[in-house]
Amino acid sequence: MIDFNDKKQIAKAIQYTNVNPNLTREQVIKHIETCAEYGFDAAMIAPCYCDLAAEILKGTGVSVATTLNFPQANDTLPMKIAALKELAKTGAQEFDFPPNPGLLVGGEIEAYTEEMNTIVRVAHEEGLRCKAMLEFGFLNDEQKKIASEVGVASGIDWIKNSSGWGVGGCAATVDDVKILAAVAEGSDVTRVKVSGKVNSLEKMKALFEAGAELVGTSSATQIVDGLVGDENAY
């Protein structure tokens, strides 16, 4: 558990996110520079700007994080692997991806598991950390548990309640974090990340008390500065 009176520790537990599709190069540069200024864990940005981020963040201790097959999640597995291997060439150090929720909802557990296992294996072969955005907004509690278990069994670095985008990307809740944390508790590898409407220090603290260790949010600067971010942001 971090010390929530220490702004540096708070910042190091946040991945500052801006993956809006209309973001300009100038806005991305400002976002990346802000990540370096605050000392966030990572700059979470679109894949097309990872090389730029790697150049700006070199030597800062801030990681370059990005996404794979986001937000739709339903490219074929070979398509996802091809994109993953391209990500490894961009300067990215880690990525978040949504496993295909339709497979899980439809009872295709074997296919869901194969996708998770393959992406995690190839990511680690390519030297990338990876996080599964489990899109809890599409799942019932039993499916949330299964998704978490599949993630942990794959040896993934992080399991995460959602992307924070769209119907599946629901707001983070204490109850959902408890589901993730209960499953991850038995792993020496997998940890819990949260996203979705985490826009204040109060919310972040409650989620960390429930078992989260990392948060992705577009309200990162407001959280560190003791303010409240846009309630409609991710």
Buried (B, 14 or more C-beta within 10 A) or exposed (E): EBEBEEBEEBBBBBBBBBBEEEBEEEEBBEBBBBBBEBBBBBBBBBBEBBBBBBEBBEEBEBBBBBBBBBBEBEBEBEEBBEBBBEBBEBBBBBBBBBBBBEBBBEEBBEBBBBBBBBBBEBBBEBEBBBBBBBBBBBBEEEBBBBBBBBBBBBBBBBBBBBBBBBEBBBBBBBEBBBBBBEBBEEBEEBBBBBBBBBBBBEBBBBBBEBBBBBBBBBBBBBBBEEEEBEEEBB
